[in-house]
Structure formats: structure tokens, C-alpha cells
Amino acid sequence: MTDTIAVTEAGKTMADEKQSTNPSQIQIATGDEMSRGRYSNMMLVSHSAEEFMMEWVLNSPSGTHLVSRIIVSPGHVRRIIAALTENLNKYENRFGPVRVAENTDHAFH
């Protein structure tokens, strides 16, 4: 089974696209497993001169597990940061500030 996901331009939400008279959408075919998404509660980032590696990790009582590894160019990292910043600002304007937990202890007790 394959699902189709509509993806908008970087930095735009689906709500923004619905208001636009000429939405830019890409249709992406994906399998059922991928369309369910993955949960991650920690991310590790490393880089070389040519690429950034983002490792999405699940820290759980049974240990730390790699959920996904994404490798992108430095230019794409800039676009990701811009899109996340724009969408976080829209989120906070609508729902209020996001509270960042001060505790850096990631261990389960």
C-alpha cells in the first residue's frame, strides 16, 4: 500500500498553501511504514566540510536507539533552519511560547 503526501515549499504550512491561489505542492509516494512517521526525543548532529549528519534518536528505558539518519549539504541545513524558524514563530504566535525543559538529565529513572 502506498500513501501520497503533499509537501509544500520550505517554510510554508499546509494552512498557508490553502490560502494561496497557486500552491506549490510536490506529490510524494510512500509506503505504509514510512507514512506512519517516527518518534524521536533526541538529535545528534555532526558535520564534515561537505555535509551535515543528523541522527534522530529515541532515548527509552530499554536504551538509546537510532531512529533515522539524515545526511544533507550545508546549504540545505540553512534552508532547514530557516523553515523550522519560520514555522516555530508561526506556532508560537498561534499557541504561545514553547517552554524548553531546563533538565539536561536524559536518563530514565
C-alpha positions, 0 to 999 in steps of 0.5 A: 500500500502506498500513501501520497503526501503533499509537501509544500515549499520550505517554510510554508504550512499546509494552512498557508498553501490553502490560502494561496491561489497557486500552491506549490505542492510536490506529490510524494509516494510512500509506503505504509511504514514510512507514512506512519512517521517516527518518534524521536526525543533526541538529535545528534548532529555532526558535520564534515566540510561537505555535509551535515549528519543528523541522527534522530534518536529515541532515548527509552528505558530499554536504551538509546536507539537510532531512529533515522539518519539524515545526511544533507549539504550545508546549504540545505541545513540553512534552508532547514533552519530557516523553515523550522524558524519560520514555522516555530514563530508561526506556532508560537504566535498561534499557541504561545511560547514553547517552554524548553525543559531546563533538565539536561538529565536524559536518563530514565529513572 
